[in-house]
Structures are given as structure tokens and as C-alpha cells.
Amino acid sequence: MTDWVGSPRIWYESGATFVRVCMKCGRFVTADKTILVGDAGLKPVPNATCRHCGRVEMEFEGFMPSIHNHDD
């Protein structure tokens, strides 16, 4: 298991949370604005661009509740 403590994350509207690091070379990546989700969950397709490796998949951490959109 890789230790991504302190690495940048991205949260999508669905609650899907990813580590914004290339799993191939360890560099920070530019995350896509949207992700593909199907009936069975996340689609296993590239969802970010690494300057060194090109199109890659970010490390998926799980579905987290939104901390940015509260109706309180």
C-alpha cells in the first residue's frame, strides 16, 4: 500500500475521492473535470493527465460525504 498522506485530493459531486498523484511515476496530475460512473460503480478508465506518463488513473480512496455542500 502506498502512503499518500499529505498528497492533494479531488472530490467529485458523487462523493468519489481520488489522490491527485500518478500511480506510475508519483508526480502530481491534472484531474479530469468529470469521472465516468456506471451501474457497477466507477469505470476503470484514465481520469487524469500526467505530464510524464500521459493519460493515467488516479488512486481511488472511496466515496466520501460531501464536505463542501451542506444545507445547514
C-alpha positions as CSV (number, residue, x, y, z in Angstrom):
1,M,0.0,0.0,0.0
2,T,1.3,3.4,-1.0
3,D,1.4,6.2,1.6
4,W,-0.3,9.3,0.1
5,V,-0.5,11.3,3.4
6,G,-0.5,15.0,2.7
7,S,-1.0,14.5,-1.1
8,P,-3.7,16.6,-2.8
9,R,-7.1,15.0,-3.2
10,I,-10.0,15.7,-5.5
11,W,-13.7,15.2,-4.6
12,Y,-16.3,14.8,-7.2
13,E,-20.0,15.6,-6.9
14,S,-20.8,11.9,-6.5
15,G,-18.5,11.8,-3.4
16,A,-15.8,9.9,-5.2
17,T,-12.4,10.8,-3.8
18,F,-9.1,10.4,-5.6
19,V,-5.4,11.1,-4.8
20,R,-4.1,13.5,-7.4
21,V,-0.9,11.6,-8.0
22,C,0.3,9.4,-10.9
23,M,0.4,5.8,-9.7
24,K,3.2,5.1,-12.3
25,C,5.7,7.8,-11.5
26,G,4.4,9.6,-8.4
27,R,4.1,13.1,-10.0
28,F,1.0,15.3,-9.3
29,V,-1.6,15.0,-12.1
30,T,-4.2,17.2,-13.6
31,A,-7.5,15.6,-12.8
32,D,-10.4,15.4,-15.3
33,K,-13.4,17.7,-14.5
34,T,-15.7,14.7,-14.5
35,I,-15.5,11.0,-14.0
36,L,-17.3,8.1,-15.5
37,V,-19.7,6.2,-13.2
38,G,-21.8,3.2,-14.3
39,D,-24.3,0.9,-12.7
40,A,-21.5,-1.2,-11.3
41,G,-19.5,1.8,-9.9
42,L,-16.6,3.7,-11.3
43,K,-15.5,2.8,-14.9
44,P,-11.8,1.7,-15.0
45,V,-10.6,4.4,-17.4
46,P,-8.0,7.1,-17.3
47,N,-9.2,10.1,-15.3
48,A,-6.2,12.4,-15.2
49,T,-3.2,13.5,-17.2
50,C,0.4,13.2,-16.0
51,R,3.0,15.4,-17.7
52,H,5.4,12.4,-17.9
53,C,3.1,9.4,-18.3
54,G,0.2,10.9,-20.3
55,R,-3.4,9.6,-19.5
56,V,-3.5,7.7,-16.2
57,E,-5.9,6.6,-13.5
58,M,-5.7,8.3,-10.1
59,E,-5.7,6.3,-6.9
60,F,-9.3,5.9,-5.7
61,E,-9.9,6.3,-2.0
62,G,-13.6,5.8,-1.7
63,F,-16.9,7.6,-1.7
64,M,-16.8,10.3,0.9
65,P,-19.7,12.5,2.1
66,S,-19.5,16.0,0.7
67,I,-17.8,18.5,3.0
68,H,-18.5,21.4,0.6
69,N,-22.2,21.3,0.1
70,H,-24.3,21.4,3.2
71,D,-27.9,22.5,3.5
72,D,-27.4,23.5,7.2
